[in-house]
Amino acid sequence: MAGYSSEDFAIEANLNLNADALTLHQQRQEGKNTNQSIKCLDCGETIPEGRRKAIPNVDLCASCQEIEEQRDKKYAKHVVRDHYVP
């Protein structure tokens, strides 16, 4: 894209991650997903009872949790001293 530098993309990626984290934090604070809630915040599928009992305040099903962990690993490879490096 013309006019965008790698630093612009890094800033945008960081802003998106911060916005996602803030949204999740707000949902948890509002009590939208407590241990009584049975729906995954990402896909909306039912979180199995065994998982809800084993992991207090779980808010993702196992599939979405795995996807999030893989995304975090991929992102972590590009972070150098708290700066995103594409």
Secondary structure, DSSP 8 states (H G I E B T S, - for coil): -TT--HHHHHHHHHHHHHHHHHHHHHHHHTTSS-TT--B-TTT--B--HHHHHHSTT--S-HHHHHHHHHHHHHHHTTEETTEE--
